[in-house]
Amino acid sequence: PLSIIYFIIGWRSCSTPQHIHQSDTKVEANMADQDILLTDEQVQHFILDGYIVLNADYPASFHRGLHDQIEEVFEKEGNVGNNILPRVPGIRQVFNHPVVSGALTSLLGPDYLLNPHRHCHLNPPGSKGQTWHKDCYVYDHNIRHPRFHWVLAFYYPQDTTEDMGASGVIPGTHIYKTISDADPNK
């Protein structure tokens, strides 16, 4: 469905890295809508399975508009790396949605920051996609901390199908140091 957002557990025990500047990365609260915090069951699912699926229920035209803007950026500039938010600032509205900001507040507390790593992975049809892997925090490869301090968010402004190669998750593997097999069925 439109506007799927996956939150994936990330672990970090050290303080905020020096290259993250609060004034540049703070998510502004949407004063018109109150955050919708996660239920206990949603938090438990997140802790056990390592992800949660949310829906920023803006009109379909909003998500289509963002999708079109992202496609235009890729067409004109190629992959812009971590600069997708400055190129398509409307993405910030997704993070300001009461369901999304409420989930982030539930998991990280009220003063969370957006990490400057906002890389879109552009894999055109026919290109070789990524293999199964675990993302890790570059400053801290010890993933077994008792509480999480950051999350990864995947935003899909369009319907995704398996043949599109959208990012996937293997539930529960966040507690393991590595994924032992490239086959998600093993």
N, C-alpha and C positions, 0 to 999 in steps of 0.2 A: 504493500500500500504506500501511498504518498507519505512523505515526511517521516520515514522511520528513523529513529535515533537509537543507536546502541550505545550504552555506557559499558565500558569494559574496565575491570578493576586494574589499577596501577598502584604500585607500592613505592613509597619514598619515605625515608626516615630523616633525611637531612633537611636543613632549612632551605627556603626558597633560593635558587641559584641567583647569582648577582646579575645575570643578563635579563632577568624578568623585572620589568619596571612597572610598579603598581599603577601609575597614572596611565600607562598605555594599555594595560591588559585587564583592568577591572571591568567586570560585567555590570553595567548600570541596571538598577532595578527598574522594572516596569511598574510605575506607580498606579496605573489604571487597573491592574489586575493583581490580586494577591497570589503569592506562590502557592502551588498545590503540592504539599509535602508528600513523600512516599509513605505508603502504609507499612506497618510492621512486616506484613507478608512480602511486600515488594523488596524491602531491605533484606529480608532473609533469603529471598530468591537471588538477589544480587550477590550476597556473600557466598552462598552455596554454589551457584552456577557461574558466577563471574561476569554476568551481563544482565541487562534489563532493557526491554524495548519500550520506547515511549512514542507518543504521537503529538507533534505540535500541530494542532488542528486549525491552522490557518486555512483560508480558502484555497482550493486547488490552484487557482490562478496565481496566488502568491508563490507557491512552490514551483509552478511552471515558469514564472518570471525569473526566479533565482536560477533554475536549471538553464534557461536560455542565456542568462548573463554569464554563467559559468562556462557554458559551451562557447560563447563568443570570446571570452578571455582565452580559452584554450586554442581556439581557431586563430586569433590574432597574435597571441604572445607565446603559445606553447604552454608548457607546465611552468607556473609561476612560483613553484616551491612553497615556501611558508607565507607567501604574500597574497593568498586568496582572499583573506578578509579585507585588506585595503582595496583590492580590485572589485570585490562584490560585497560592499558593506551591509547589504540587506541580510546577509547570513547572521549578523549579530542579533537580528530580531528572533531568529530561531532559539538562540540561547536565552533571550529575554522572555520567551513564552512561559507562562506560569507553571506549566507541567515540567518543562525542562529546567528552569531556574529553581523550581521547588525540589526536583530530584537532586540537582547539584547541591543545593543547600542542605538537603537531608543527608547526603553522603559526605560532604566536605565542610559543612558549616557555612555561616552567612558571609564570610569574608573571602571566598574563594577567588582565584585569579584565573584568567585564560592563559594557558601556556603559549608562548610564541610559535610553537611547532604546530602549524596548521596546514600541513602538506596534503594536497590532493594528489592521489596517484592516478595518473592518466595512462590507461591501458586501452588503446584503440582496438577495434575488432581485428582479430588475427594476431595481435601481439601476445608475447608470452607474459602471463600474469605472475604474481608472486606465488611461492609455494607456502604451505602451512608453516607458520613461524610464530614465535612469541615476541611481542613487543616488550621492550624493557626500558627502564629509565636509565639513560646514559650515565648518570652519576651514581647509580646504585643498582648493582646487579643482584643483590640479595633480595629476592622477591617474597620472602616469608615473614614479613612484618605483621604484627598483630592487628594493625588497623591501616586503612588506606588513606593516602594523602593526595592522590590525584586519580583522575579517570580519563580514559580515552573516549571520545564521542565520534560516532560515525553518523553523518547526516546524508540521507538519500532524498533528494527533492523529486525523484521520479520513481515509478514502479521499477523494481529490479527483478530480474529472472536469473536462474542459474546460468544460462548461456551468456549472460552479461558479465559473469565473473565477479559479482559483488563480494565485498569482504564478508567472511563468515566467522563464526565462533564455534569452538568445541567446548560445550558446557563442562565446567569443573576442572579444566586443565590449567586454570590460573594458579592453582596451588602447587603444581609441579614445576620443577626447575626447567625442564625441556619437554618438548613434544617428541615422543620416541619414534613415531612413525609418520610418514607423510600422508598415509591413508587415514582420514578422520573416522573410519569405521573400526579401526583397531584400537 
